[in-house]
Amino acid sequence: MRSRAWAAVLAGVILVAAGVALVRIGRELPPVPTPTATAAISTPSPAPPPSPTPGPFLYTVREGDTLSSIATTHGVTLEELIAVNGLDDPNLIHAGQVLVIPGLAALPLPTSTPFTVPPATPLPTPTPSGPPLVEIASVVGAGEPGAETVTVRNRGGAVLLEGWTLADAVGNRFTFPHLTLFSGGEVTLHSCSGHSSPTHLYWGRVTPAWTSGELITLRDQDGAVVDTIVVP
């Protein structure tokens, strides 16, 4: 019996000690903060731009108008028209005078759209005027060394005359130097001496090259006949 009593007392002491420890731990622990609700931040939507307030309806008086006819046309009384415009004499109006029509509002002007300049149409790329059309235009002064000339003309696209020849049947032959003959251009060959240019070439002969009645032939660099002429 005595051992059971001591066992009960010991169990009671242990329970009391455990309670004291729990109380002490509870005091030492920091309080758990209560979560607070976070308010949602909303971005206010931008307010739409205010609609334009329509202005008063204005009427410009024309020749032949009377105040009564203006009031009737716009569905207002003569008295209202006089009052809103502050007219002293309803019979005294003139062409060009601007009147306010009561009860009516002018329609708002439409929003203007910025004018966009359309892109410029590109100019067409210049193209050649077609294949060359070279011909012997004239022979002048045949038989006279100082006056003898042959003129060659191009009525087509540009052509390089380098290697082309002017020749007769007896062996007189001139070979063109590096020279471009453009559309509509001419070059004159002088049999005598001189300083050559893009439009005048000098053969450097002391005797004439051409004889009246003979045939002069113009050939290209490949020897193909381009044109012929009988010397006048």
Legacy VTK file of the C-alpha trace (Angstrom):
# vtk DataFile Version 3.0
C-alpha trace
ASCII
DATASET POLYDATA
POINTS 232 float
0.000 0.000 0.000
2.781 2.385 0.897
4.530 1.816 -2.458
1.362 2.576 -4.395
0.925 5.844 -2.558
4.437 6.930 -3.375
3.930 6.024 -6.993
0.808 8.207 -7.144
2.600 11.114 -5.532
5.514 10.800 -8.000
3.126 10.764 -10.979
1.437 13.915 -9.714
4.768 15.707 -9.362
5.719 14.776 -12.957
2.390 16.076 -14.322
2.802 19.383 -12.444
6.355 19.817 -13.758
5.216 19.127 -17.318
2.454 21.727 -17.030
4.880 24.328 -15.741
7.229 23.619 -18.655
4.418 23.972 -21.182
3.381 27.254 -19.652
6.946 28.570 -19.812
7.362 27.500 -23.442
4.094 29.169 -24.313
5.289 32.412 -22.767
8.636 32.344 -24.576
7.195 31.704 -28.070
6.480 34.938 -30.020
2.898 35.476 -31.051
2.112 34.404 -34.603
1.137 37.514 -36.599
-2.317 37.476 -37.982
-2.208 37.785 -41.801
-3.754 40.953 -43.075
-5.489 41.254 -46.431
-3.571 43.162 -49.068
-5.736 45.632 -50.898
-5.608 45.197 -54.676
-4.231 48.274 -56.379
-6.238 49.100 -59.476
-5.048 51.456 -62.150
-7.795 53.869 -63.050
-8.765 53.801 -66.718
-8.162 57.052 -68.554
-11.315 59.052 -68.934
-12.523 59.381 -72.519
-12.073 62.820 -74.027
-15.148 64.977 -73.613
-17.413 65.199 -76.603
-17.359 68.598 -78.255
-20.267 70.741 -77.246
-22.192 71.834 -80.307
-22.424 75.576 -80.737
-25.468 77.603 -81.650
-26.964 77.292 -85.105
-26.097 80.364 -87.134
-27.800 81.641 -90.260
-26.393 84.224 -92.637
-29.025 86.562 -94.039
-29.303 86.590 -97.841
-30.819 89.055 -100.252
-34.625 88.903 -100.115
-34.783 87.361 -96.604
-37.129 88.753 -93.994
-37.117 87.959 -90.327
-40.524 86.278 -90.695
-39.371 84.068 -93.584
-36.254 83.036 -91.641
-38.350 82.163 -88.583
-40.805 80.143 -90.678
-38.050 78.282 -92.515
-36.401 77.169 -89.279
-39.594 76.419 -87.341
-39.265 79.106 -84.679
-41.458 82.039 -83.771
-40.688 85.569 -84.784
-40.613 86.615 -81.138
-38.027 83.960 -80.253
-35.856 85.006 -83.139
-36.029 88.668 -82.130
-35.336 87.900 -78.467
-32.335 85.621 -78.938
-30.663 88.069 -81.332
-31.537 91.197 -79.314
-33.059 92.963 -82.318
-34.576 96.391 -81.727
-36.153 96.704 -85.164
-37.299 93.373 -86.680
-37.586 95.035 -90.081
-33.984 96.152 -90.116
-31.819 93.219 -91.261
-29.332 93.119 -94.114
-27.617 90.591 -96.329
-24.555 89.087 -94.666
-25.902 89.561 -91.148
-25.486 86.455 -88.954
-28.470 85.421 -86.821
-28.688 82.819 -84.069
-31.565 80.377 -84.576
-32.980 79.454 -81.135
-33.507 75.811 -80.272
-31.113 74.543 -82.920
-27.505 73.523 -82.505
-24.833 73.437 -85.122
-23.618 69.984 -86.026
-20.089 69.313 -84.751
-17.467 69.511 -87.417
-16.170 66.128 -88.520
-12.797 65.128 -87.193
-10.274 66.013 -89.814
-8.153 63.196 -91.123
-4.520 64.131 -91.737
-3.814 64.346 -95.416
-1.360 61.734 -96.569
0.661 62.532 -99.622
0.508 59.517 -101.927
3.872 58.088 -102.876
5.223 59.540 -106.070
5.050 57.284 -109.066
8.615 56.422 -110.032
9.652 57.689 -113.414
10.212 55.001 -116.006
13.792 53.971 -116.526
15.090 55.402 -119.780
15.473 52.723 -122.394
17.630 52.732 -125.492
15.966 54.124 -128.588
16.217 50.775 -130.345
18.936 49.200 -132.465
21.398 51.491 -134.245
20.358 52.702 -137.672
23.531 54.058 -139.200
23.630 55.455 -142.724
25.850 57.482 -145.050
24.064 60.825 -145.039
26.088 62.659 -147.704
29.290 62.901 -149.708
30.473 66.441 -150.492
33.402 67.800 -152.541
34.486 64.508 -154.134
37.780 64.908 -155.957
38.899 67.982 -153.939
41.240 66.954 -151.069
40.590 70.054 -148.958
36.789 69.947 -149.312
36.043 66.233 -149.562
33.809 64.970 -146.728
31.563 61.992 -145.935
28.934 62.390 -143.205
27.667 59.350 -141.280
24.402 59.663 -139.314
22.796 57.456 -136.621
18.970 57.419 -136.437
18.723 54.578 -133.892
20.288 53.572 -130.581
23.863 54.421 -129.604
26.580 52.484 -131.436
30.348 52.105 -131.080
31.964 52.804 -134.479
35.382 51.447 -133.544
36.529 49.085 -136.303
33.858 50.201 -138.813
35.109 51.131 -142.311
34.303 53.388 -145.256
35.753 52.027 -148.497
35.413 52.069 -152.283
36.103 49.392 -154.861
39.682 50.498 -155.630
41.142 50.101 -152.125
40.586 53.473 -150.470
39.579 52.526 -146.919
39.105 54.512 -143.717
38.799 52.696 -140.364
36.916 54.486 -137.598
38.654 54.971 -134.225
37.055 54.426 -130.804
33.967 56.636 -131.190
30.404 56.294 -129.901
27.694 57.709 -132.135
24.563 58.441 -130.106
20.990 58.520 -131.353
20.521 61.449 -133.737
24.271 62.099 -133.862
26.479 62.675 -136.900
30.186 62.459 -137.577
31.884 63.976 -140.639
35.002 62.415 -142.145
37.366 64.917 -143.814
39.836 63.488 -146.308
42.420 66.185 -145.484
44.488 66.671 -142.345
43.227 68.308 -139.148
42.492 67.767 -135.459
39.830 65.126 -134.921
36.929 65.577 -132.501
33.811 63.525 -131.617
31.983 65.096 -134.571
34.792 65.628 -137.082
37.430 63.094 -138.090
40.436 63.835 -140.319
41.917 61.152 -142.604
45.162 63.021 -143.288
45.242 62.434 -147.078
46.916 64.738 -149.568
44.971 63.255 -152.497
41.233 62.849 -152.812
39.707 59.504 -151.779
36.419 59.492 -153.649
35.461 59.797 -157.288
32.110 60.905 -158.638
29.968 57.935 -159.672
31.713 55.298 -157.581
30.142 53.307 -154.742
31.179 53.901 -151.117
30.341 51.112 -148.665
29.972 51.421 -144.873
30.727 48.175 -142.996
30.599 47.313 -139.288
33.445 45.772 -137.281
32.482 42.298 -138.519
32.607 43.344 -142.160
28.839 43.303 -142.668
27.503 45.936 -145.077
25.571 48.623 -143.181
24.930 51.163 -145.974
26.117 52.247 -149.425
26.011 55.457 -151.405
26.913 56.476 -154.932
29.208 59.483 -154.921
27.471 62.413 -156.645
LINES 1 233
232 0 1 2 3 4 5 6 7 8 9 10 11 12 13 14 15 16 17 18 19 20 21 22 23 24 25 26 27 28 29 30 31 32 33 34 35 36 37 38 39 40 41 42 43 44 45 46 47 48 49 50 51 52 53 54 55 56 57 58 59 60 61 62 63 64 65 66 67 68 69 70 71 72 73 74 75 76 77 78 79 80 81 82 83 84 85 86 87 88 89 90 91 92 93 94 95 96 97 98 99 100 101 102 103 104 105 106 107 108 109 110 111 112 113 114 115 116 117 118 119 120 121 122 123 124 125 126 127 128 129 130 131 132 133 134 135 136 137 138 139 140 141 142 143 144 145 146 147 148 149 150 151 152 153 154 155 156 157 158 159 160 161 162 163 164 165 166 167 168 169 170 171 172 173 174 175 176 177 178 179 180 181 182 183 184 185 186 187 188 189 190 191 192 193 194 195 196 197 198 199 200 201 202 203 204 205 206 207 208 209 210 211 212 213 214 215 216 217 218 219 220 221 222 223 224 225 226 227 228 229 230 231
